[in-house]
Amino acid sequence: MNKLTLSVAGVLVVLVAACVTINVYFPEAAAEQAADRIIDKVRGETPEGGASLQRENADEVPVMLALAQGYVGFFIADANAQSGVDFDKPSAEKQALEAALAQRFSALRPYYDSGAIGLTDDGLIEIRDRGLVPLKDRNTVVQLVAAQNNDWNALYAEIARVNGHPEWQDEIRRTFAKRWIAKAEKGWYYREGGTWKQR
């Protein structure tokens, strides 16, 4: 009887651990798709072939991961839907931040194109070469970069907050950084591991 009780208790511990794992699971594929949409919106672009892009990303899921997800899904069906995870979930603050980022981007774009500023691997931007910014514009560019970084930081926090997972802020930041770099235009600079590289 005691062994049976211990076995049942052991199974319950495993199931509870599985539930905890699911509850804190970060849905990276969904975050990447949302990051792409938000980045395109900030850049004033329309994503090309949105449906096929989602299918391509889905095809990249490794077989072992798919099997593991299926097994866990037996215990908890569609955990993300149940927990209300939606990286496109609107809020007044999120919409205001996206609008401000888009407005500033048009002023910053010439400096991306010239190589004066670049993307960083922490989801922000940085002045890479002050010499490429005319002296009369340097203070303005410094202020634009600072304001843009403040709003990106606030947006990452807001996306995590509206989804009820403030602990995801760093993962959201990393996802956006990865997608920004992947979507950088030819000639743009990005910093990876402390080194500036050019697309």
PyMOL commands that set and color helices and strands:
alter all, ss='L'
color gray80, all
select helices_A, chain A and resi 2-24+28-43+50-59+63-75+79-83+92-114+130-132+135-162+166-182
alter helices_A, ss='H'
color red, helices_A
select strands_A, chain A and resi 117-119+125-127+189-192+195-198
alter strands_A, ss='S'
color yellow, strands_A
deselect
rebuild
show_as cartoon
